[in-house]
Each structure stands twice: as C-alpha cells, then as structure tokens.
Amino acid sequence: MFPKSGNKLPEGPVYATEIAYAAAVAKALASEVGTSRLATKTVMLWTGASDRSARHWLNGDHGPGGLHLILLARNSPAVMRTVMRLADRQAFELAIELSAARTALIRATAIVEALSSDGEEI
C-alpha cells in the first residue's frame, strides 16, 4: 500500500466564500447604480448579460463569473474596489487612486499653462 500524501490542502483562513462574494458585488453595484429596473438595464448594458443574470447579481443571489466581473469592474469603480478588497490587494487600489490623481494633476497643470500662455502669472 502507498501512504496518503498530498491529498489535502493546508488549512488556513478563508477570506471569501461564494455567498460573501455575491453579497459584496451586490452591495458595490447597489451603491453605484441602485437596485431599480434601470439598474438592471445598466448592468445588462455594461456586461451584455441577460436580465435574469443582472437581477441575480444585484440581489446577491449569485456573483458574476470571469468576463462579466471584468466588464463590471471596468465600468464600476465600486466593483473594482470590492474585487481588490476581496483579493486582499488594497495596495493596488491605492496605486489606482494615485494614478488617477496624477492624471488629474497633469491635466490641471496643462490647463493652467494654456490659460497663462499669454505671459501673465495667475
């Protein structure tokens, strides 16, 4: 007989479950689009998913799978933050926010320079 080895995964903390995942995505979507019929249509437009799927995600009955989650995160900063939090990657969230702030500062600097191009100080 061969000894049992490698059949069990090491036990450790579980940060997310299917139920917690679905609830977290539903909360993020509700904070951004609400829970109305219009919210369902918005989620459908963002993802190309069916009405039934969008309602399930908004109600927290099920969470979106791969491609739909990516499309939701692309259109919803709240969903993106939730995914980062569930993945225990808050540092990436900070990097995203810093990048957005940097872009806004560069844009504002360009506007100030364009307005002051006639040689006057603002």
Secondary structure in CASP SS format (residue, H / E / C, confidence):
PFRMAT SS
TARGET T0000
AUTHOR 0000-0000-0000
METHOD secondary structure of the structure
MODEL  1
M C 1.00
F C 1.00
P C 1.00
K C 1.00
S C 1.00
G C 1.00
N C 1.00
K C 1.00
L C 1.00
P C 1.00
E C 1.00
G C 1.00
P C 1.00
V C 1.00
Y C 1.00
A C 1.00
T C 1.00
E H 1.00
I H 1.00
A H 1.00
Y H 1.00
A H 1.00
A H 1.00
A H 1.00
V H 1.00
A H 1.00
K H 1.00
A H 1.00
L H 1.00
A H 1.00
S H 1.00
E H 1.00
V H 1.00
G C 1.00
T C 1.00
S C 1.00
R H 1.00
L H 1.00
A H 1.00
T H 1.00
K H 1.00
T H 1.00
V H 1.00
M H 1.00
L H 1.00
W H 1.00
T H 1.00
G C 1.00
A C 1.00
S C 1.00
D H 1.00
R H 1.00
S H 1.00
A H 1.00
R H 1.00
H H 1.00
W H 1.00
L H 1.00
N H 1.00
G C 1.00
D C 1.00
H C 1.00
G C 1.00
P C 1.00
G C 1.00
G H 1.00
L H 1.00
H H 1.00
L H 1.00
I H 1.00
L H 1.00
L H 1.00
A H 1.00
R H 1.00
N H 1.00
S C 1.00
P H 1.00
A H 1.00
V H 1.00
M H 1.00
R H 1.00
T H 1.00
V H 1.00
M H 1.00
R H 1.00
L H 1.00
A C 1.00
D C 1.00
R C 1.00
Q H 1.00
A H 1.00
F H 1.00
E H 1.00
L H 1.00
A H 1.00
I H 1.00
E H 1.00
L H 1.00
S H 1.00
A H 1.00
A H 1.00
R H 1.00
T H 1.00
A H 1.00
L H 1.00
I H 1.00
R H 1.00
A H 1.00
T H 1.00
A H 1.00
I H 1.00
V H 1.00
E H 1.00
A H 1.00
L H 1.00
S C 1.00
S C 1.00
D C 1.00
G C 1.00
E C 1.00
E C 1.00
I C 1.00
END
